[in-house]
């Protein structure tokens, strides 16, 4: 029978070295992921700012166009009114029909009306509530006193 040989000591690998390498790789991956997320966030902020600037420019253009069309409608109604007065008087039905046709060119406008010096609606489009007195409004007072020409606004636009 053979006798057992001397016992060979089995050397186990040092687990701490593997743990440190794994920890360093994980920290590197976490750092790179954080860098990618931060960079993408910065990019998105720049894109959002550009989108907001473009939207603001579009809104300015749309509001400017609406104001220009509204002012054109006011001048057109003023010219129609003055012409009708010069040629014998105003036919209310024809003037209201004219205002309806003019209002169709501005879909964003809810209505148009002509007020008398007392602030009561005399003529208007279909949506006009006749008999309503607007004499207490600051924009009407400003127009009646001749301090404002064209479009006059009072308070925030809705």
Secondary structure, 3 states (H helix, E strand, C coil): CCCCCCCCCCCCCCHHHHHHHHHHHHHHHHHHHHHHHHHHHHHHHHHHHHHHHHHHHHHHHHHHHHHHHHHHHHHHHHHHHHHHHHCCCCCHHHHHHHHHHHHCCCCCCCCCEEECCCCEEEEECCCCCCCCECCCCHHHHHHHCCCCCCCCCCCCCC
